[in-house]
Amino acid sequence: PFVDGLELSKHVFEYYPETRVIILSGYNEFEYAKMAVKYRVVEYVLKPVTVAELKDILMNVKETLSKDKIKKESLKKLTGAYTKNLPVLRTRYLNQIVKGINKEQLEDEIQDKLNELNISIKGNYYKIAIVVVENSDEFLKLTPQAKNDLPAFIIFNILDEMAGMDENVIVFQDINNDT
């Protein structure tokens, strides 16, 4: 009570942005319709309106809402997959940087990518330490496949845990297992 459709549309726009508004109005004034567009009113229908017209409008809004829902679900899945794979993406990009694969990229592009991957590299100079696992089969009795992967995994986890104490240290594995 005590509010017109435009004021209600403004309130819905500000506090319930997912809600779709249809205005059925007797006002045939451009300024009123212009304000309705500002508040993202999806339909501005002048009275009188037939049942068939109203049905078509509601079906169109329903279709739009269904498409929006599908887009949001897809975006949520993609965001989840991206977040889940972020450690792999970070490792891959850091490998590219260390191996000089990104030489042609501009400094700003590299910094943007690092920001996107939540990697903070500050400073004018950097030190890189490469740890190579050799002769691990002497102290670990492992299957042939585990001999290749497990020692590197163990050392990576130990170094990663130690590096967690220093924000200026980044630990990652060589994805090609060259070192």
N, C-alpha and C positions, 0 to 999 in steps of 0.2 A: 504493500500500500504506500501511497504518497510518492511513488517514483514512476517516471514514464519508461517506455521501452529502451530509450537511448541511455538513460542513466543505469538501468539494469544491465544493458549491454556493456557499458563501461566497467561496471563492477565485475561482471563475468570475465571480461577481457583481462582485468588486472589480477583477479584472484583464482580464476578457474580457466586458464588458457586452453585446456584441452576440450572445453565445452564449445559446441557449435551453436550459434544463435541464428534464428530465422525471425525476422520482424514482419508481422502482418500489420499494415498501417493504413490509415485513412489520409495521412499527410502525403501530399504530392509535392513536397518542397525539396529542392536540390540540396540545400544546406543540411537538412535532416538526414538525407540519404548519404551525403558526403561524410558526416560524422559517423554514421553506421559503418561505412567502409573503414574508417579509422580504427574502429573497435572490432574489426574482422568479422562483421556480420556476414554470414555466408549467403543469405538471400534476403532481399528487401522486396516484399510483395505488397502491392497495393490492393486494398479491398475494393470491391468484392472479389473473392477467390473461390473457384469451384473446387469440389472434392477431387476431381481428376488432376487439376493443377497442383493442389496441395500434396496429393499422393506422389506425383512426379517429383516435386521438390524434395519431399522426405526420402524417396528412393535414391535420388542423386546424392543427398547428404549421407545416407546410409552407405552407399557405394564408396564415397570419399573417405568416410570413417574406416571402412574395411581396408581400403588401400593404405591408409595411414597406419593402421594397426600392423599390417604385414610389413611395411617399411620399418617400423619401430622394432618389430621382432627380429627382422633381418639385421638391423643395425646392432641390436643387443647381442646377437650371436656373433657377428663380426668383431664387436668390441671384446667380447669374452675370449674369442679365439686369439685376437691380437694380444690381449693381456696374458693369456696362457703361454703364448709363444714369444713373449718379450725377451726372456733370457736368451733364447736361441737367436733372435734378431740382433740383440746387443752383441753377442759373441761373434756373429757373422760380420757385423759392421766393424767391430774393433779389429778383427782379423784383416779386413780390407784396408783399414787405415795403416796398420803395422806393416803390411806387405806392400804398401804403396799403390794399391789398386785404384785409389781415388785421387790420383795426382791431378787429374784434369778438373776436379771439383773445386769451386771457389770456396774460400774460407768461410763465408757466410752460409753457403749450402751445407758444408760439413757441420758447422755449429748448429744449424737448424735441425739436422738429422740427429745429432747428439742430444739436443734438447728433447726431440720427439721420443727418443729411446731412454730418456731419463739418465743420461750419462753426463757427469760433470767433469770436464777436464779443464783445469785452471793452471795458468803458469806459462812462462816463456820457454821453459826447458822441461824435458821429460826423461825419465830413466825407464828402461825396459829390461826386465829380467826374464830370461827364458830358462825354464826348468825342463830338463830332459831326463826321462826315466830310463835307466839302463840296468841290466842284470837283476831285475826284480825277481826272476824265477829262482834265484839263490835263496831268498828268504820267504818266498810265497810259493806254495805248492798249488798251482792253478792249472786249469784246462788251457789249451793253446789260445782260445779266443780271450779268456779272462786274463791271460798273461799280457795281452796287448792293451786291454782297456782298464782293468781294475786298478793297477798301480797308479796310472795317470789320474783316475777318478779319485782315489784316496788322497793323493798329493794335492789335487785341485781343491778338494773339500777342506783340507787342513789349511792351505794358503788362503782360501776364501774366508775361513773363519778368523784367521789371524788378521787379514786385511780389513775385516769388518770393524776393527777397532780404529782404523785410520781412514777418514773420508777421502784422503788424497790418493788412495791405492785402489786400483781396479785389477781384479784377477779374472782371467778368462782363458779358455782352452783353445789350442790350435785345432780348428775344425778339420783340417786335412791330416792331422796327426803327423805332420812333418817333423815336429819337435815335441 
